[in-house]
Amino acid sequence: MPGSGRPRTVLVGCGAMGEMAAKLVYAAPDAPAEVVATVDVRADRAAAVGSLLGVPGFASLAEAVAAVEPDAADLRLPHDLHAAAVLEALAAGLHVLVEKPLATTADDARALAEAARRSGRVVAVAENYPHLRTVRAAAEAIAAGRIGDLVAVRSTRAYRIGGVWVRDGWRTGAGSAAGILLDQGTHHTSLLRRLAGDVVAVSAAPGRSAGDTVGLTLRFASGIVGQSLYTWQTPATVVETEATAYGTSGRIDIGIAYDTADGRAVLTTPDAPPETLTAGENYYDSHAVMVADFAAVIRDGRAPVVGVADAQADLDVVLAAARSLAEGGREIRLEEAA
């Protein structure tokens, strides 16, 4: 429902992503949403991030709702907790911004989607790539025919995971939220779907460790083919060419930077010098853009840039890829998986 002003928001989850969102977005004086409380099952983390923002910390969303009467919840939790947290927030009457992936099982994702549909509340998804200028510019150039007819797409996410991303253990452990496919797959599926449209089938192959390296072959409804490679077993580069769109008369490389502002989309054709389509960009700039979009959706009543149905389409691909891994790399059609 439309609202007014900055939504009063509870930041749920004060691990690596919650702390990052607090520092990158909510600590700014002109932040598009106002955090009025933090929540974490660990009191020390809720208190630390709450102190950073000058707000109280709580051990549960229910306690925070009773104390501060918020409008919205920003959920920055491990992947396997997303679905239940969305259901709880909607039951409390809150608008919700939730990270990817929506869930770790198809049943949980369907329950989340149905609750969102019935709630009358905004449920937006914090998926970075559709909010990046590089990705938007590349998609616009493809749609305008600047590389001719699109024939194939490719994506790569290659780095060595460490630091705060392994601090709590769940990404690299043995639980249902672990592994690179679930952690990176929905993100890069979203990236490639922005360039090439809907995916209809996927097959997957493991590296030496399927939890650390996975390769996907994607078939799109448009008839083109794509590939994705994810690995946590190689050093990162300053600017990673995370996606390439190949056309009959040129290509576009999408470079993503995490530590600098050097990310950009570059168009290359045989008869002209390479053309940079965007100014430099840092991947993490997208967090403020996502929260701004969430606040605008609450205020104006329009659809979010990434909603539940869009995120569900990405998750369907990843769950089908996981099934392919379990079945020796067999191609899985999404309609079969559903």
DRENDO-1510 file (C-alpha; in Angstrom, 1 decimal, always signed):
<recs>
REC; n; res; u; v; w
REC; 1; MET; +0.0; +0.0; +0.0 .
REC; 2; PRO; +1.3; +3.5; -0.7 .
REC; 3; GLY; +2.8; +5.3; +2.2 .
REC; 4; SER; +4.6; +8.5; +2.9 .
REC; 5; GLY; +8.0; +9.5; +4.2 .
REC; 6; ARG; +10.9; +7.1; +5.0 .
REC; 7; PRO; +9.7; +3.7; +6.1 .
REC; 8; ARG; +10.5; +2.9; +9.7 .
REC; 9; THR; +12.5; -0.3; +9.2 .
REC; 10; VAL; +13.8; -3.1; +11.4 .
REC; 11; LEU; +17.1; -4.6; +10.2 .
REC; 12; VAL; +16.9; -8.3; +10.9 .
REC; 13; GLY; +20.2; -10.2; +10.9 .
REC; 14; CYS; +23.4; -8.5; +12.0 .
REC; 15; GLY; +26.0; -10.8; +10.5 .
REC; 16; ALA; +28.2; -9.9; +7.5 .
REC; 17; MET; +25.4; -8.6; +5.3 .
REC; 18; GLY; +23.4; -6.8; +8.0 .
REC; 19; GLU; +26.6; -5.0; +9.2 .
REC; 20; MET; +27.3; -4.1; +5.5 .
REC; 21; ALA; +23.8; -2.8; +4.9 .
REC; 22; ALA; +24.1; -0.7; +8.1 .
REC; 23; LYS; +27.4; +0.9; +7.1 .
REC; 24; LEU; +26.8; +1.3; +3.4 .
REC; 25; VAL; +23.1; +2.4; +3.5 .
REC; 26; TYR; +21.4; +3.1; +6.8 .
REC; 27; ALA; +24.2; +5.0; +8.5 .
REC; 28; ALA; +24.0; +7.8; +5.8 .
REC; 29; PRO; +22.0; +10.8; +6.9 .
REC; 30; ASP; +20.0; +10.7; +3.7 .
REC; 31; ALA; +19.3; +7.0; +3.8 .
REC; 32; PRO; +16.0; +6.2; +1.9 .
REC; 33; ALA; +14.7; +4.2; +4.9 .
REC; 34; GLU; +15.1; +4.8; +8.7 .
REC; 35; VAL; +16.3; +1.9; +10.8 .
REC; 36; VAL; +14.5; +2.0; +14.1 .
REC; 37; ALA; +15.8; -1.3; +15.6 .
REC; 38; THR; +18.1; -4.2; +14.9 .
REC; 39; VAL; +17.4; -7.9; +15.5 .
REC; 40; ASP; +19.8; -10.8; +15.8 .
REC; 41; VAL; +19.7; -14.0; +17.8 .
REC; 42; ARG; +23.1; -13.0; +19.2 .
REC; 43; ALA; +22.6; -10.1; +21.5 .
REC; 44; ASP; +26.1; -8.8; +21.0 .
REC; 45; ARG; +25.7; -8.5; +17.2 .
REC; 46; ALA; +22.3; -6.8; +17.5 .
REC; 47; ALA; +23.7; -4.4; +20.0 .
REC; 48; ALA; +26.8; -3.6; +17.9 .
REC; 49; VAL; +24.9; -2.8; +14.8 .
REC; 50; GLY; +22.3; -1.0; +16.8 .
REC; 51; SER; +24.9; +1.1; +18.4 .
REC; 52; LEU; +26.3; +2.0; +14.9 .
REC; 53; LEU; +22.9; +3.3; +13.9 .
REC; 54; GLY; +21.9; +4.7; +17.3 .
REC; 55; VAL; +18.9; +2.3; +17.7 .
REC; 56; PRO; +18.0; -0.5; +20.2 .
REC; 57; GLY; +18.8; -4.1; +19.5 .
REC; 58; PHE; +16.5; -7.0; +20.1 .
REC; 59; ALA; +16.7; -10.8; +20.1 .
REC; 60; SER; +13.5; -11.3; +18.0 .
REC; 61; LEU; +11.4; -9.5; +15.4 .
REC; 62; ALA; +8.3; -9.9; +17.7 .
REC; 63; GLU; +10.1; -7.9; +20.5 .
REC; 64; ALA; +11.2; -5.2; +18.0 .
REC; 65; VAL; +7.7; -4.8; +16.6 .
REC; 66; ALA; +6.2; -4.5; +20.0 .
REC; 67; ALA; +8.7; -1.9; +21.0 .
REC; 68; VAL; +9.1; +0.4; +18.0 .
REC; 69; GLU; +6.1; -0.3; +15.8 .
REC; 70; PRO; +7.9; -0.4; +12.4 .
REC; 71; ASP; +6.6; -0.2; +8.9 .
REC; 72; ALA; +9.0; -2.6; +7.3 .
REC; 73; ALA; +11.7; -5.3; +7.8 .
REC; 74; ASP; +15.0; -5.6; +5.9 .
REC; 75; LEU; +16.0; -9.3; +6.2 .
REC; 76; ARG; +19.8; -10.0; +6.1 .
REC; 77; LEU; +19.8; -13.6; +7.2 .
REC; 78; PRO; +21.4; -17.0; +6.1 .
REC; 79; HIS; +19.7; -18.4; +3.1 .
REC; 80; ASP; +17.7; -21.1; +4.9 .
REC; 81; LEU; +16.1; -18.6; +7.2 .
REC; 82; HIS; +14.7; -16.3; +4.5 .
REC; 83; ALA; +11.3; -17.9; +3.9 .
REC; 84; ALA; +10.3; -18.2; +7.6 .
REC; 85; ALA; +11.5; -14.7; +8.3 .
REC; 86; VAL; +9.4; -13.3; +5.4 .
REC; 87; LEU; +6.3; -15.2; +6.7 .
REC; 88; GLU; +6.8; -13.8; +10.2 .
REC; 89; ALA; +7.3; -10.2; +9.0 .
REC; 90; LEU; +4.2; -10.4; +6.7 .
REC; 91; ALA; +2.2; -11.8; +9.6 .
REC; 92; ALA; +3.2; -8.8; +11.6 .
REC; 93; GLY; +1.9; -6.5; +8.9 .
REC; 94; LEU; +5.3; -5.3; +7.6 .
REC; 95; HIS; +6.6; -4.6; +4.2 .
REC; 96; VAL; +9.6; -6.8; +3.5 .
REC; 97; LEU; +13.0; -6.5; +1.7 .
REC; 98; VAL; +14.6; -10.0; +1.5 .
REC; 99; GLU; +17.9; -11.1; +0.2 .
REC; 100; LYS; +18.4; -13.8; -2.4 .
REC; 101; PRO; +17.7; -16.7; -2.6 .
REC; 102; LEU; +14.1; -16.6; -1.5 .
REC; 103; ALA; +14.4; -20.0; +0.0 .
REC; 104; THR; +16.4; -23.3; -0.1 .
REC; 105; THR; +13.4; -25.5; -1.1 .
REC; 106; ALA; +10.6; -25.2; -3.6 .
REC; 107; ASP; +8.0; -25.8; -1.0 .
REC; 108; ASP; +9.3; -22.9; +1.2 .
REC; 109; ALA; +9.5; -20.6; -1.9 .
REC; 110; ARG; +5.9; -21.4; -2.8 .
REC; 111; ALA; +4.7; -20.7; +0.7 .
REC; 112; LEU; +6.5; -17.4; +0.7 .
REC; 113; ALA; +5.1; -16.4; -2.7 .
REC; 114; GLU; +1.6; -17.3; -1.6 .
REC; 115; ALA; +1.9; -15.3; +1.6 .
REC; 116; ALA; +3.3; -12.3; -0.3 .
REC; 117; ARG; +0.4; -12.5; -2.7 .
REC; 118; ARG; -2.2; -12.6; +0.0 .
REC; 119; SER; -0.6; -10.0; +2.3 .
REC; 120; GLY; -1.2; -6.7; +0.4 .
REC; 121; ARG; +2.3; -5.7; +1.5 .
REC; 122; VAL; +5.3; -5.0; -0.5 .
REC; 123; VAL; +7.8; -7.8; -0.8 .
REC; 124; ALA; +10.9; -6.7; -2.7 .
REC; 125; VAL; +14.0; -8.8; -3.3 .
REC; 126; ALA; +17.6; -7.5; -2.7 .
REC; 127; GLU; +19.1; -8.8; -5.9 .
REC; 128; ASN; +22.0; -6.6; -6.9 .
REC; 129; TYR; +22.5; -7.1; -10.6 .
REC; 130; PRO; +19.3; -5.6; -12.0 .
REC; 131; HIS; +20.1; -2.4; -10.0 .
REC; 132; LEU; +23.7; -2.0; -11.5 .
REC; 133; ARG; +24.2; +0.6; -14.2 .
REC; 134; THR; +26.5; -1.8; -16.1 .
REC; 135; VAL; +23.8; -4.5; -16.3 .
REC; 136; ARG; +21.1; -2.1; -17.3 .
REC; 137; ALA; +23.2; -0.5; -20.0 .
REC; 138; ALA; +24.2; -3.8; -21.4 .
REC; 139; ALA; +20.5; -5.0; -21.5 .
REC; 140; GLU; +19.5; -1.8; -23.2 .
REC; 141; ALA; +22.2; -2.1; -25.8 .
REC; 142; ILE; +21.2; -5.7; -26.6 .
REC; 143; ALA; +17.6; -4.7; -26.9 .
REC; 144; ALA; +18.6; -1.8; -29.3 .
REC; 145; GLY; +20.4; -4.3; -31.6 .
REC; 146; ARG; +23.8; -2.8; -31.0 .
REC; 147; ILE; +25.5; -6.3; -31.2 .
REC; 148; GLY; +23.1; -7.6; -33.8 .
REC; 149; ASP; +21.1; -10.8; -32.9 .
REC; 150; LEU; +22.0; -12.2; -29.5 .
REC; 151; VAL; +23.4; -15.8; -29.9 .
REC; 152; ALA; +25.0; -16.7; -26.6 .
REC; 153; VAL; +25.7; -15.5; -23.0 .
REC; 154; ARG; +28.2; -16.4; -20.4 .
REC; 155; SER; +28.8; -15.6; -16.8 .
REC; 156; THR; +31.7; -16.2; -14.3 .
REC; 157; ARG; +32.0; -15.7; -10.6 .
REC; 158; ALA; +35.5; -16.7; -9.6 .
REC; 159; TYR; +37.2; -15.8; -6.3 .
REC; 160; ARG; +38.4; -17.3; -3.0 .
REC; 161; ILE; +35.8; -16.9; -0.3 .
REC; 162; GLY; +37.1; -15.7; +3.0 .
REC; 163; GLY; +36.9; -13.0; +5.6 .
REC; 164; VAL; +33.5; -12.0; +7.0 .
REC; 165; TRP; +31.8; -14.3; +4.4 .
REC; 166; VAL; +33.1; -17.4; +6.3 .
REC; 167; ARG; +32.9; -16.0; +9.8 .
REC; 168; ASP; +29.7; -17.8; +10.7 .
REC; 169; GLY; +30.4; -21.0; +8.8 .
REC; 170; TRP; +27.0; -21.6; +7.1 .
REC; 171; ARG; +28.1; -20.7; +3.6 .
REC; 172; THR; +30.9; -23.3; +3.5 .
REC; 173; GLY; +29.4; -25.8; +6.0 .
REC; 174; ALA; +27.3; -28.9; +5.5 .
REC; 175; GLY; +23.9; -27.3; +6.0 .
REC; 176; SER; +21.0; -26.6; +3.6 .
REC; 177; ALA; +22.3; -23.0; +3.0 .
REC; 178; ALA; +25.9; -24.1; +2.1 .
REC; 179; GLY; +27.6; -24.2; -1.2 .
REC; 180; ILE; +28.5; -21.9; -4.1 .
REC; 181; LEU; +25.6; -22.9; -6.3 .
REC; 182; LEU; +23.0; -21.6; -3.9 .
REC; 183; ASP; +25.1; -18.7; -2.8 .
REC; 184; GLN; +25.9; -17.4; -6.2 .
REC; 185; GLY; +23.5; -19.2; -8.6 .
REC; 186; THR; +20.4; -17.1; -8.2 .
REC; 187; HIS; +22.5; -13.9; -8.5 .
REC; 188; HIS; +24.1; -14.9; -11.8 .
REC; 189; THR; +20.9; -16.4; -13.1 .
REC; 190; SER; +19.3; -13.0; -12.5 .
REC; 191; LEU; +22.2; -11.4; -14.4 .
REC; 192; LEU; +21.9; -13.6; -17.4 .
REC; 193; ARG; +18.1; -13.4; -17.5 .
REC; 194; ARG; +18.4; -9.7; -17.8 .
REC; 195; LEU; +20.4; -10.2; -20.9 .
REC; 196; ALA; +18.8; -13.2; -22.5 .
REC; 197; GLY; +15.3; -13.7; -21.1 .
REC; 198; ASP; +13.8; -16.7; -19.3 .
REC; 199; VAL; +15.6; -20.0; -18.8 .
REC; 200; VAL; +13.8; -23.2; -19.9 .
REC; 201; ALA; +16.4; -25.9; -19.0 .
REC; 202; VAL; +19.6; -26.4; -17.2 .
REC; 203; SER; +22.3; -29.0; -16.7 .
REC; 204; ALA; +25.1; -28.9; -14.1 .
REC; 205; ALA; +28.6; -30.3; -13.7 .
REC; 206; PRO; +30.6; -30.3; -10.4 .
REC; 207; GLY; +34.3; -29.4; -10.1 .
REC; 208; ARG; +36.6; -31.4; -7.8 .
REC; 209; SER; +34.2; -30.2; -5.0 .
REC; 210; ALA; +30.6; -29.4; -6.0 .
REC; 211; GLY; +30.4; -27.1; -3.0 .
REC; 212; ASP; +33.2; -24.9; -4.3 .
REC; 213; THR; +33.0; -25.2; -8.1 .
REC; 214; VAL; +30.0; -25.7; -10.4 .
REC; 215; GLY; +29.5; -25.2; -14.1 .
REC; 216; LEU; +26.0; -24.7; -15.7 .
REC; 217; THR; +24.7; -24.9; -19.2 .
REC; 218; LEU; +21.5; -22.9; -19.6 .
REC; 219; ARG; +18.9; -23.0; -22.4 .
REC; 220; PHE; +16.8; -20.0; -22.9 .
REC; 221; ALA; +13.2; -19.6; -24.2 .
REC; 222; SER; +14.7; -17.5; -27.0 .
REC; 223; GLY; +16.6; -20.5; -28.3 .
REC; 224; ILE; +20.1; -19.2; -27.3 .
REC; 225; VAL; +22.4; -21.1; -25.0 .
REC; 226; GLY; +24.4; -19.8; -22.0 .
REC; 227; GLN; +27.0; -21.0; -19.6 .
REC; 228; SER; +27.8; -20.1; -16.0 .
REC; 229; LEU; +30.9; -21.0; -14.0 .
REC; 230; TYR; +31.1; -20.5; -10.2 .
REC; 231; THR; +34.2; -21.2; -8.2 .
REC; 232; TRP; +35.6; -20.3; -4.7 .
REC; 233; GLN; +39.0; -21.9; -5.5 .
REC; 234; THR; +40.9; -19.1; -7.3 .
REC; 235; PRO; +42.1; -15.6; -6.4 .
REC; 236; ALA; +39.8; -12.7; -7.3 .
REC; 237; THR; +40.8; -10.0; -9.8 .
REC; 238; VAL; +40.2; -6.2; -9.3 .
REC; 239; VAL; +37.6; -6.2; -12.1 .
REC; 240; GLU; +36.0; -9.4; -13.0 .
REC; 241; THR; +34.4; -9.8; -16.4 .
REC; 242; GLU; +31.3; -11.5; -14.9 .
REC; 243; ALA; +29.2; -11.7; -18.0 .
REC; 244; THR; +29.6; -11.5; -21.8 .
REC; 245; ALA; +26.8; -11.2; -24.3 .
REC; 246; TYR; +27.7; -12.4; -27.8 .
REC; 247; GLY; +25.9; -11.1; -30.8 .
REC; 248; THR; +26.1; -11.6; -34.6 .
REC; 249; SER; +27.9; -8.2; -35.0 .
REC; 250; GLY; +29.6; -7.6; -31.6 .
REC; 251; ARG; +29.8; -8.4; -27.9 .
REC; 252; ILE; +29.3; -6.7; -24.6 .
REC; 253; ASP; +31.5; -7.4; -21.6 .
REC; 254; ILE; +30.2; -6.6; -18.1 .
REC; 255; GLY; +33.0; -5.9; -15.7 .
REC; 256; ILE; +32.2; -6.0; -11.9 .
REC; 257; ALA; +34.4; -4.4; -9.3 .
REC; 258; TYR; +34.0; -5.1; -5.5 .
REC; 259; ASP; +36.8; -3.1; -4.1 .
REC; 260; THR; +37.0; -0.2; -6.5 .
REC; 261; ALA; +34.7; +1.9; -8.7 .
REC; 262; ASP; +36.0; +0.4; -11.9 .
REC; 263; GLY; +33.0; -1.8; -12.9 .
REC; 264; ARG; +31.8; -1.0; -16.4 .
REC; 265; ALA; +30.1; -2.4; -19.5 .
REC; 266; VAL; +32.1; -2.3; -22.7 .
REC; 267; LEU; +30.7; -2.8; -26.2 .
REC; 268; THR; +33.1; -4.2; -28.9 .
REC; 269; THR; +32.4; -4.4; -32.6 .
REC; 270; PRO; +34.8; -5.2; -35.5 .
REC; 271; ASP; +34.7; -1.8; -37.1 .
REC; 272; ALA; +35.0; +0.6; -34.1 .
REC; 273; PRO; +37.1; +1.1; -31.0 .
REC; 274; PRO; +35.6; -0.4; -27.8 .
REC; 275; GLU; +32.9; +1.8; -26.3 .
REC; 276; THR; +32.4; +2.1; -22.6 .
REC; 277; LEU; +28.6; +2.2; -22.0 .
REC; 278; THR; +28.7; +3.3; -18.3 .
REC; 279; ALA; +30.7; +5.3; -15.9 .
REC; 280; GLY; +32.8; +3.4; -13.3 .
REC; 281; GLU; +30.7; +1.6; -10.6 .
REC; 282; ASN; +31.3; -0.4; -7.5 .
REC; 283; TYR; +29.1; -3.5; -7.0 .
REC; 284; TYR; +28.1; -2.5; -3.5 .
REC; 285; ASP; +26.7; +0.8; -4.7 .
REC; 286; SER; +23.6; -1.3; -5.6 .
REC; 287; HIS; +22.7; -1.8; -1.9 .
REC; 288; ALA; +21.6; +1.9; -1.5 .
REC; 289; VAL; +19.8; +1.7; -4.9 .
REC; 290; MET; +17.9; -1.4; -3.7 .
REC; 291; VAL; +16.8; +0.2; -0.5 .
REC; 292; ALA; +15.8; +3.3; -2.3 .
REC; 293; ASP; +13.7; +1.2; -4.7 .
REC; 294; PHE; +12.0; -0.6; -1.7 .
REC; 295; ALA; +11.1; +2.7; -0.1 .
REC; 296; ALA; +9.8; +4.1; -3.3 .
REC; 297; VAL; +7.6; +1.1; -3.9 .
REC; 298; ILE; +6.1; +1.5; -0.4 .
REC; 299; ARG; +5.5; +5.2; -1.0 .
REC; 300; ASP; +4.2; +5.0; -4.5 .
REC; 301; GLY; +2.5; +1.6; -4.8 .
REC; 302; ARG; +4.4; +0.6; -7.9 .
REC; 303; ALA; +6.1; -2.8; -8.5 .
REC; 304; PRO; +9.7; -3.3; -7.3 .
REC; 305; VAL; +12.6; -3.7; -9.7 .
REC; 306; VAL; +12.9; -7.3; -8.4 .
REC; 307; GLY; +9.8; -8.9; -7.0 .
REC; 308; VAL; +8.9; -12.4; -5.7 .
REC; 309; ALA; +8.0; -13.8; -9.1 .
REC; 310; ASP; +11.2; -12.6; -10.6 .
REC; 311; ALA; +13.3; -14.1; -7.8 .
REC; 312; GLN; +11.3; -17.3; -7.9 .
REC; 313; ALA; +12.3; -17.7; -11.6 .
REC; 314; ASP; +16.0; -17.5; -10.6 .
REC; 315; LEU; +15.5; -19.9; -7.7 .
REC; 316; ASP; +13.8; -22.4; -10.0 .
REC; 317; VAL; +16.9; -22.5; -12.2 .
REC; 318; VAL; +19.2; -23.1; -9.2 .
REC; 319; LEU; +17.0; -25.9; -7.7 .
REC; 320; ALA; +16.9; -27.6; -11.1 .
REC; 321; ALA; +20.7; -27.3; -11.4 .
REC; 322; ALA; +21.0; -28.9; -8.0 .
REC; 323; ARG; +18.8; -31.8; -9.2 .
REC; 324; SER; +20.9; -32.1; -12.3 .
REC; 325; LEU; +24.0; -32.4; -10.1 .
REC; 326; ALA; +22.3; -35.1; -8.1 .
REC; 327; GLU; +21.4; -37.0; -11.3 .
REC; 328; GLY; +24.8; -37.0; -13.0 .
REC; 329; GLY; +24.4; -33.9; -15.0 .
REC; 330; ARG; +21.2; -34.7; -16.8 .
REC; 331; GLU; +19.5; -31.7; -18.4 .
REC; 332; ILE; +16.5; -30.7; -16.3 .
REC; 333; ARG; +13.6; -28.7; -17.9 .
REC; 334; LEU; +12.2; -26.2; -15.5 .
REC; 335; GLU; +8.6; -27.4; -16.3 .
REC; 336; GLU; +9.7; -30.9; -15.3 .
REC; 337; ALA; +11.3; -29.6; -12.0 .
REC; 338; ALA; +8.1; -27.7; -11.2 .
</recs>
